Amino acid sequence: MLVKLSLRLITILEMIPSGSVVADVGSDHGKLMIALYEEGIISHGYAIENKPGPYEILKKAIMKAELIDHIVPLFSDGISELPSCVNTVVVAGMGGKHIIDILKSHQSKLANVSTIIVDGHSCLPLIREEITKLGYNIADEKIIKDSGVFYEIIKFVKSDTAMYNESDVEFGPILRQEKSATFKEKYNERIKEIDTLLTKDLPVDVVEKLNKEKERIKGII
Ligand SMILES: C[S@@+](CC[C@H](N)C(=O)[O-])C[C@H]1O[C@@H](n2cnc3c(N)ncnc32)[C@H](O)[C@@H]1O
């Protein structure tokens, strides 16, 4: 691979089905799309940006890599102008609510999209709940620690049979079964955080909420 990727972007890249037509929403520097082409995972795709600055950087990066015939830079908002040939959408490196907004505000554009890969930096339970409601189930999940930060990357695949309980939604149906070392590390750190918070003078309802969260975590790890 010529372009250098972070562990987070490598993890996303490895979850993308080979031969798919990918749109990377919020492509920024275009690194993921360029690496996907260089690795032979895709032969063409779309790199979407909605801000002039990042869009110019993106276009320059694609031209520098001499991939303008394979990766089309699109200046547009989210999936509002998603080409109908796209079957895999990536939305990475954004807050969970923003990712959900991007997908929900142009649902008709998802008609041909069989795979959605999401790296949300907040509201992971909401992401699981809302994207499932759009007609997808969770086919894969990865948890990684990159430069000291935990990331959960979720792969959704179109299906009409998604049944998840509260623990699945909160911890991830696959992650909570796998219980990887990174998963345990994340939640052991959260327990320590909660214990520190509980030494402070907090309102009763907050204490109760934190204690309940701690119990749920202990029941899983
Ligand atoms: C923090 S960067 C993440 C870049 C890359 N996806 C990654 O994971 O490393 C978020 C990028 O998404 C773009 N973005 C945010 N909202 C967007 C939207 N609605 N449509 C297209 N791009 C968007 C921003 O301009 C920014 O370049």
The ligand as a Gaussian input file, in Angstrom:
#p B3LYP/6-31G(d) Opt

LIG

0 1
 C      -13.063000      14.182000      10.961000
 S      -13.115000      14.054000       9.227000
 C      -12.998000      12.308000       8.998000
 C      -12.333000      11.985000       7.717000
 C      -12.275000      10.518000       7.365000
 N      -13.617000      10.016000       7.041000
 C      -11.677000       9.716000       8.469000
 O      -12.386000       8.910000       9.091000
 O      -10.475000       9.877000       8.729000
 C      -14.787000      14.371000       8.803000
 C      -14.919000      14.826000       7.357000
 O      -16.277000      14.709000       6.984000
 C      -16.676000      15.842000       6.253000
 N      -18.135000      15.947000       6.398000
 C      -18.843000      16.223000       7.515000
 N      -20.157000      16.218000       7.260000
 C      -20.300000      15.903000       5.953000
 C      -21.418000      15.755000       5.094000
 N      -22.670000      15.930000       5.540000
 N      -21.199000      15.451000       3.798000
 C      -19.930000      15.279000       3.322000
 N      -18.842000      15.415000       4.093000
 C      -19.009000      15.728000       5.384000
 C      -15.864000      16.981000       6.865000
 O      -15.723000      18.046000       5.970000
 C      -14.533000      16.284000       7.176000
 O      -13.631000      16.381000       6.113000

